[in-house]
Amino acid sequence: MPVKLIVGLGNPGRQYQNTRHNAGFRVLDELARRLRVSFDRTKFDSEIAQAQLGTNRLLLMKPQTYMNLSGVAVAKASRNKIDELENLLIIVDDINLPLGRLRFRAEGSAGGHNGIKSVIEHVGTDKFPRLRMGVGKSGPADKLRDHVLGGFTPDERPEYDRMVERSVEGVETFIEDGIEKAMDRFNRAEPKQQ
């Protein structure tokens, strides 16, 4: 069975730990917890964990290159670990989606996201699956950096936590059933919690 490479994008360092830009790291941490594995090794400029889900062998990866150079780590790992880019999943935050909204895509442009832009540049194609997690947009364009490098408000935190849980379920669906099933199940808006 081929390895599936599951990559959460974010920035290393305690100061970025709970920011919107680190949503990808948070999903991988939760997935690793569920699979009872830990990020106890460093390889491909990343923290890595090996895991199994059903018959699927997984390499979970959190690049330590900072968001804008994520593609360096992803290209190294994908060249060494996977035979087809359909076995790669990139998990990122997305300011163009409202908080809590998920969007799986089989391929596509960077959509203004510097992490995805770097992956496309270093892997050499935009034809790889990704999961975009809505973190909402706030204020003018010149304040976006502060927004993505900022934390969630107490009011936003429950919705963010729910989105992380749904994202992990979506990643598990991708691993076991493929990108089409993940898109079918998770791309529609969730009803609001009362």
Secondary structure, 3 states (H helix, E strand, C coil): CCEEEEEECCCCCHHHCCEHHHHHHHHHHHHHHHHCCCCCEEECCEEEEEEEECCEEEEEEEECCCHHHHHHHHHHHHHHHCCCHHHEEEEEEECCCCCCCEEEECCCCCCCCHHHHHHHHHHCCCCCCEEEEECCCCCCHHHHHHHHCCECCCCCHHHHHHHHHHHHHHHHHHHHHCHHHHHHHHCCCCCCCC
